[in-house]
Amino acid sequence: KVEIDKIMFRNQYDNDVTVWSPQGRLHQVEYAMEAVKQGSATVGLKSKTHAVLVALKRAPSELSDHQRKVIPIDDHIGVAIAGLTADARLLSKFMRTECLNSRYAYESPLPVSRLVSTLGNKMQICTQRYGRRPYGVGLLVAGFDEMGPHIYQTCPSSNYFDCKCMAIGARSQSARTYLERHLQEFLDSNVDDLVRHGLRALRETLPNEQELNTKNVSVAIVGTDTDFTLYDDDDVQRFLTGIEHEKRERGAPAPMDVAEGQDG
């Protein structure tokens, strides 16, 4: 009876994003953040010279191709997504427009921090105005500007964080554990080592019977003298070769994904 009362109590305050619960929570925003946790995992990490995104692609069915998980924004910026792909397409279009406006007005690329800040302002509107729902997608933004490489995480709550490394999506806690263990190695790593660390972290999110392959992995690199470059399909094989025969770090198998129906 207590559990039923809790559910009924919550249902009084989750009909609209503008309604506060007595505990000071916005349940619609929390539901949107759950959508991110159900998308397939993606990992971002950086060294002193480069930023890398590694994403796990998911096929909605055996009859369809794997969905795209990494979206280029500009020559110096790209994003990896977890959550609703349709929302990610809308936000990526907005980010591309902002980057184009900067190049047109100032003849220079838009700083990564300013783009993420503008994106946060746009996402915040949906958490405050009646009749709108929060964007159900989390982004890992990788970029390179005069300040060096960057990895930013954005949330449906419109919060954004400047990260040394980060993993989001389904079972991403296993990947974050790997990243925390090896954090000190990333800064001085070369590009290939950085990608291999990202692939090892991403592999931690998979069940034991599943492995990374050229069909379900995307890799993106940006950095010093390197425009944002996306590697898919056979181009990923040279990175996978370096970790093929290595054992996974975690002992317990990852649970099966409970949200195979989510977009990505």
Disulfide bonds with the S-S distance in Angstrom:
none
